[in-house]
């Protein structure tokens, strides 16, 4: 004899999973004109012998609207990509480019020297160079 509760629960779980997939593929949030928060932009993190380098994709963003805040253990990059205004638009057929504010915090794999951090924005990419903090592994302690 089958257990109806278990079968209903299993069927409901499958339906919920499939419906979630369908809804996640819809572009409805992108069609809303008041959509003001964009997903965190993609970032690559590289490590050299003396620095951590962040390379973030930020096309169409005014460099003056990008903020980089660093401490010894993390870097937070925030900014805003404004919605373009076309005064004679009568209909929008497709919206795929995300607009609005974004924020991305990257935890550093090793302590950095925030005061020596520098960044450059070129051709839609932000490059942030974060020198590693120079730490002594051994120190001499005087005995008094």
Kinemage of the C-alpha trace (Angstrom):
@kinemage 1
@onewidth
@group {chain A} dominant
@subgroup {mainchain}
@vectorlist {calphas} color= white
{ca unk a 1} P 0.000 0.000 0.000
{ca unk a 2} L 1.352 3.430 -0.943
{ca unk a 3} L 1.592 6.317 1.424
{ca unk a 4} L -0.506 9.197 0.000
{ca unk a 5} L 1.148 11.872 2.161
{ca unk a 6} L 4.602 10.881 0.968
{ca unk a 7} L 3.523 10.835 -2.707
{ca unk a 8} L 1.763 14.218 -2.450
{ca unk a 9} L 4.773 15.712 -0.702
{ca unk a 10} L 7.117 14.313 -3.369
{ca unk a 11} L 4.869 15.570 -6.201
{ca unk a 12} L 4.620 19.008 -4.582
{ca unk a 13} L 8.398 19.148 -4.159
{ca unk a 14} L 8.959 18.299 -7.848
{ca unk a 15} L 6.390 20.883 -8.956
{ca unk a 16} L 8.005 23.519 -6.755
{ca unk a 17} L 11.467 22.730 -8.178
{ca unk a 18} L 10.271 22.907 -11.807
{ca unk a 19} L 8.278 26.087 -11.218
{ca unk a 20} L 11.353 27.657 -9.612
{ca unk a 21} L 13.375 26.920 -12.741
{ca unk a 22} L 10.729 28.482 -14.979
{ca unk a 23} L 10.457 31.605 -12.848
{ca unk a 24} L 14.228 32.042 -12.620
{ca unk a 25} L 14.440 32.167 -16.425
{ca unk a 26} L 11.825 34.900 -16.815
{ca unk a 27} L 13.100 38.408 -17.428
{ca unk a 28} L 10.236 40.102 -15.580
{ca unk a 29} L 12.460 41.979 -13.074
{ca unk a 30} L 14.462 43.398 -15.968
{ca unk a 31} L 11.293 44.746 -17.580
{ca unk a 32} L 10.377 46.865 -14.552
{ca unk a 33} L 11.405 50.499 -15.041
{ca unk a 34} L 11.987 51.012 -11.312
{ca unk a 35} L 14.537 48.201 -11.047
{ca unk a 36} L 17.302 49.998 -9.126
{ca unk a 37} L 19.669 47.285 -7.887
{ca unk a 38} L 21.823 45.303 -10.258
{ca unk a 39} L 23.572 42.010 -9.596
{ca unk a 40} L 27.130 42.177 -8.380
{ca unk a 41} L 29.420 42.584 -11.395
{ca unk a 42} L 31.826 39.735 -12.156
{ca unk a 43} L 35.346 40.041 -10.773
{ca unk a 44} L 38.578 38.103 -11.246
{ca unk a 45} L 41.073 37.949 -8.367
{ca unk a 46} L 44.763 37.404 -9.107
{ca unk a 47} L 47.643 37.046 -6.676
{ca unk a 48} L 51.227 37.950 -7.435
{ca unk a 49} L 54.224 37.705 -5.142
{ca unk a 50} L 53.608 41.192 -3.775
{ca unk a 51} L 49.958 42.124 -4.520
{ca unk a 52} L 46.349 41.066 -4.957
{ca unk a 53} L 44.802 42.320 -8.200
{ca unk a 54} L 41.052 42.679 -8.736
{ca unk a 55} L 39.775 42.958 -12.299
{ca unk a 56} L 36.083 43.896 -12.438
{ca unk a 57} L 33.815 44.221 -15.448
{ca unk a 58} L 31.984 47.581 -15.262
{ca unk a 59} L 30.962 48.698 -18.766
{ca unk a 60} L 28.974 51.888 -19.146
{ca unk a 61} L 29.725 53.219 -15.686
{ca unk a 62} L 31.128 56.680 -15.092
{ca unk a 63} L 34.419 56.265 -13.155
{ca unk a 64} L 33.333 59.130 -10.886
{ca unk a 65} L 30.428 56.914 -9.734
{ca unk a 66} L 32.715 54.033 -8.655
{ca unk a 67} L 33.826 53.845 -5.010
{ca unk a 68} L 36.578 51.543 -3.759
{ca unk a 69} L 36.979 51.112 0.010
{ca unk a 70} L 39.755 48.850 1.298
{ca unk a 71} L 40.854 47.628 4.686
{ca unk a 72} L 43.424 44.980 5.626
{ca unk a 73} L 41.057 42.074 4.972
{ca unk a 74} L 38.540 43.113 2.309
{ca unk a 75} L 37.668 45.515 -0.488
{ca unk a 76} L 34.187 46.858 -1.204
{ca unk a 77} L 33.399 48.280 -4.628
{ca unk a 78} L 30.151 50.193 -5.112
{ca unk a 79} L 28.731 52.185 -7.969
{ca unk a 80} L 25.755 53.033 -10.102
{ca unk a 81} L 24.885 52.406 -13.747
{ca unk a 82} L 22.113 54.873 -14.665
{ca unk a 83} L 19.174 53.950 -16.856
{ca unk a 84} L 19.599 55.644 -20.238
{ca unk a 85} L 16.809 57.981 -21.225
{ca unk a 86} L 15.446 57.983 -24.738
{ca unk a 87} L 12.831 60.734 -24.888
{ca unk a 88} L 11.014 59.482 -27.966
{ca unk a 89} L 10.604 55.822 -26.837
{ca unk a 90} L 7.114 54.478 -27.509
{ca unk a 91} L 7.722 50.813 -26.621
{ca unk a 92} L 10.414 48.704 -25.010
{ca unk a 93} L 10.775 45.304 -26.640
{ca unk a 94} L 13.686 43.913 -24.644
{ca unk a 95} L 15.714 44.910 -21.584
{ca unk a 96} L 18.742 42.801 -20.714
{ca unk a 97} L 21.315 45.315 -19.483
{ca unk a 98} L 21.112 45.759 -15.735
{ca unk a 99} L 21.008 49.246 -14.316
{ca unk a 100} L 21.070 50.684 -10.830
{ca unk a 101} L 23.300 50.513 -7.802
{ca unk a 102} L 25.648 47.635 -7.075
{ca unk a 103} L 27.927 46.600 -4.243
{ca unk a 104} L 30.550 43.874 -4.153
{ca unk a 105} L 32.790 42.931 -1.224
{ca unk a 106} L 35.781 40.686 -1.837
{ca unk a 107} L 37.556 39.109 1.127
{ca unk a 108} L 41.313 39.095 0.691
{ca unk a 109} L 43.203 35.794 0.867
{ca unk a 110} L 46.044 37.575 2.693
{ca unk a 111} L 46.297 40.896 4.590
{ca unk a 112} L 46.818 43.915 2.354
{ca unk a 113} L 48.207 47.419 2.817
{ca unk a 114} L 45.111 49.585 2.177
{ca unk a 115} L 47.024 52.885 2.100
{ca unk a 116} L 49.071 51.697 -0.885
{ca unk a 117} L 46.037 50.570 -2.908
{ca unk a 118} L 45.474 52.110 -6.334
{ca unk a 119} L 42.953 51.614 -9.124
{ca unk a 120} L 42.447 52.394 -12.808
{ca unk a 121} L 39.364 52.259 -15.035
{ca unk a 122} L 39.904 51.558 -18.723
{ca unk a 123} L 37.591 50.322 -21.488
{ca unk a 124} L 34.885 49.187 -19.075
{ca unk a 125} L 37.175 47.339 -16.672
{ca unk a 126} L 38.268 48.401 -13.197
{ca unk a 127} L 41.677 47.195 -12.057
{ca unk a 128} L 42.428 47.500 -8.341
{ca unk a 129} L 45.947 46.694 -7.178
{ca unk a 130} L 46.250 45.913 -3.472
{ca unk a 131} L 49.844 45.482 -2.250
{ca unk a 132} L 50.272 42.732 0.303
{ca unk a 133} L 51.039 43.848 3.809
{ca unk a 134} L 54.677 43.277 4.564
{ca unk a 135} L 54.828 41.268 7.752
{ca unk a 136} L 57.909 40.105 9.526
{ca unk a 137} L 57.884 36.448 10.333
{ca unk a 138} L 60.502 36.752 13.053
{ca unk a 139} L 61.269 39.567 15.454
{ca unk a 140} L 63.874 39.976 18.157
{ca unk a 141} L 62.479 40.734 21.576
{ca unk a 142} L 64.781 42.380 24.098
{ca unk a 143} L 64.737 40.933 27.571
{ca unk a 144} L 64.928 43.469 30.383
